[in-house]
Amino acid sequence: MLNNIIYKNKSILHRLTARFRKNSLYSKVLEKTGSKKEKQKWIFILGCYNSGTTLLNEILAQHPEISGLPDEGVMLTNQLVKPEDFGWRRMWSQCEAKMENSSVNKNKNAHIIKKHWSHFYEPNIFFVEKSISNICRIPFFAENFKPAYFIHIVRNGYAAAEGIQRKAEIMEDNKFHGNQKYPIEICIDQWTQSLDKIEKSKIEMENFLEISYEELSEETVKTMNKITDFLNLNNYPPDFFRKSFLIHGSNNKIRNMNKKSLSNLNTRDLEIINERASLYLSKYGYDLITARSDS
């Protein structure tokens, strides 16, 4: 009876799974009724929060030879922990040790993950996944989801940090719950720690491509052609990118939003970001900003 209900509407299945993913009985049903996904190629989008991962995922999932999930993969299986499990929304860097040491993370099973996810992927050549916290599990996916292709998207650290601070809804059991927002210090630390993970892992990745949010938003066709060449797929038609894309519940055309984000930072914010992230800002080609242009 349960199977008949949940298979009639995948949006219902999505909501049920996101809500009951930790329920052992529910997860066992998903595992037993899931199909094997052993012949597909996997695409894992890597990046910091607020760096264009959702946009890139939305574009890739609309390619005729790529299937995507209706949510981050961590929301559709009980085999992967997420920072929200430890009271940190949009902020894995502050609970990384707890995530790594959790029994769920130590006992994660790739076969079960594939079974759980199989309910949401349409049959295709490639499957794409973009859970932000999976940047902490790169070796696991490289080993157990072969062949795996990793696409890292990096965005200007000032804009990424501002976006994390602006968008994160602080959870009730978090030490910053009494504040309206996270301190900018830990927001920029999240950005640098994301890049640190990439720097330590990308040398060992067989299939790795790095792009920037700025390239994707300003030279979309050229950047997506680079990605489809990397995946050995046909390019998108140029007019494909003239339409709007659904990002976090809002339909918008592709455009660079850095200027708007930077306008929300004050001079002290800029000083803190420069103190903590100047090395990676320079390494990735982003100019240091010493003061607000309107100050």
N, C-alpha and C positions, 0 to 999 in steps of 0.2 A: 504493500500500500504506500509506504513512504517513497519508494523508488518511483512509482507512477506519478506521485504528486510533484516531486522535485524535478523530474525530467521534462515535465510539460512546459516549464518556464525557467530558463536559465537565470533570469534576474532574481527569481524567488530563491533558486539554489544558491546564488551568490550571497544574498542577504542571510540565508540560513547558515551558510558556511562561515561567513564573517562573524556571525553571532555565536555559533556553537562549535567553532573550530577546536576548542579545548575539551569539548565533551568526548570522552573516549568511545562511547557507543556510536555517536554520530560519525566520528572520524573513521571508525572501523567499517561502517556502512559505505562511506566514500571509498575507502581502500578496497573493499571486496567488490564493489560495483564498478570501479575504475578500470580503464583499459591500459595495456602496456604501451609505453611510449619510448621505444628503443631505437627507432630508425630515423627519428627526426634530428635536425640540426638545431642547436640552441643558441639564442642571442641573449646575452646578459648586458643590460645597460647599467653602467656604473657612473656614479657622480655624487656630489654633495646635494643636500636639499636645496631647492630653489635654483637649480642650475640648468633647467631645460630637459630633465629626464622624462617628465610627463609628456612634453611636446614631442620629443623624439620617439617615445613609445607609441604615441598616438599616430604619428606618421608611419612608422614601420608596420604597425598592426594593420594598416590599410593597404599594404602591398599585397597583391594577389597571391604571393607565395609565402606570406608570413601570417601567422595567427598570434593573437595576443590574448591576455587575460582581462577580465572585467575589473580587476583590482590588483594591488601589489600581491605577489605570490605569497608573502608571509601571512596574508589575511585569509588564504585559502588552504591552509594545511596546519596541522598541529605539530609539525616536525621542525619548525623554524621559530625561534624567538624573535621578538621585535622590541625596540626600546620602550614602547608604550607598556609592555608587560612589566617594566621596572619603574614606571612613573615618569618617563621622559618622552614627550611628544616632539618629533622632529629634532632629535638630539641623541644619536647613539653614542657619541663620544664620551658622554658623561656616565654611561652605564656599560661600557664595553666589557669590563672585567666581569661584571655580573652576567652579561650575555654569554661570554665565553665559558664561564664556570657552571652555567645552569645545566641540569641533567638533560633537559630537552636538547640543548645544543650539542652536548657530548654524544648523545645517542641518536642524532638525526639520521634518517634513513632515506637515501635517494630514491629507492624503489617505491616507497610509500608516497613520497612527495610527488613523483610522476603520476602515480595512481590518483592522488587527490586532484592534481592539476588537470588530469585528462578530462574531467567533467566539463572544463571550461574552454579548452582549446578545440578549434575546428581542425579537422585533418588537413595537414599542409606540410610543406618541405621544412619550414623554419617555425620555431616557437620563440617568441620574445618575452622577456621578463625584466622587471625594473625595480624590484624592491631596493630602496636606498640602503638598508642595513645589510644587504647581501655583499656589500663591499668588504665586510668583515669576514666573508666566507668564500673568498675567491678560490683558494686551493680546493675546497670541497666541490664546488661546481665544475672547476676545470678537470677534476679527476673523475667525477661521477656523471657528468652530463656531456659526454663526448659525442660528436665534435661540438665544442663550445666556442663561440665567437664573442669577444668582449669589446664593447664600445664604450669608451670613457668620454664623458662630456664635462668640460670644465668651464666655469663662468668666472668673470671678474669677482674677486673675493669681497670687494666692498659691497657689490650688489647681492651676492649670495648671503653674506652675513646679515645685511639689512632685511632681506626677505625672510630669513629664518626668524629673526627677532619680531618682525611684523606679523607673520602668519601663525606662529606657534601659539596654540592655546594651552597654557600651563595646566597640568593635571593637578587634582586636589591634593594628592599625597607628595607632590614635588616641593622641595625646599623653597622654590621661588614662587609658590602659589599666591602668596600675598602681594606679589608684584604684578604689574600689568604685562610685563614682558621679561624675557631673559636678558641678562646683561650682555652687552655687545661683545664682551671678552669671550664668553663661551660660544657665542655664535661664530666668531671668526676662528676660534679654536676648532670648531666642528669642520670648517672649511679646510684648515691646514692639516688636520688629522685624516681627512678623506684623501687628500693628495699624498700624504705620507703612506697610506695604505697602497695607493696606486704605484708610487715610486718603488716600494718594496716588492710588489707583485708582478709588475708588467714585464720585467726581464724574463721571467719564467713562463709567461703566457705564450702559447703557440700562435693564437689568432687574436691580435690586439690592435685596435685602432683608436686613436685619440683625436677628438674634434673639440671645438669650442662653441659655447652658446652664441658667441658673437658671430662666428662663421655661419652657424645654422640659421640665425635670425636675419643676417644681412646678405649672405650669399647662399640662399637655401638650395637652389638647384645644383650648384657646384658641389656643395657639401654633401647633399644626398646622393649625388652621382658617385662621390668618393666612397660612400658607405655601400651602395649597391655593387660597386666594383669590388670592394672588399669581400662582400658576401657572394660574389659571382652571380648576381641577379640582374634582371632587366631594369633599366632606369625608369623612374616615374616620368609620365608625360609632363612637360614644363608647366602646362596650365593647371596641373593638379594642386599646386601650391598657392593658387589665387584664392582658394576657398578659405573658409574659417574652420578652425579646429577646436574641439571641445576640450578645454583644459580647466580642471578643477571646477567643473560645473558651468563654465562660461565659454561661449563661442567667440573666438577672436581670430583675426588674421595674424600671420606670423610677423612679428616686429621685435626689435631690440628694445627691451624695457629698462636697460641699465640707467639711463639718464634719470628716469623717474625714481628709481631706487636710490641713486646717489643723492638726490635732492632731499631725501629724508634723513640723511646723516649730518650731524653737527660736527664742528671742528674737533671736539673732544673724541667723538666716535672715530674720526679719521686718525687721530693721534694713536688711539688704542689699537686700531687695526694695523697701522704702520709698525707699531712696536712689536706686535705679535705675528705679523704675516709678511713682512717686507721681503724675506727670502723667497717665499713661494710666489709672491706677486711679481717679483722681478724674473724668477725662473720661467714663469708662464707668460711673460711679455706684457704684464699690466703695469702701467705707469703709477708711481706713488703719487697720491693726492695729499697735499700738506694742509690745505685749507679749503673751506667752501668757497666756490667762485663768487657767490653773492655776499660773502661776509666781509 
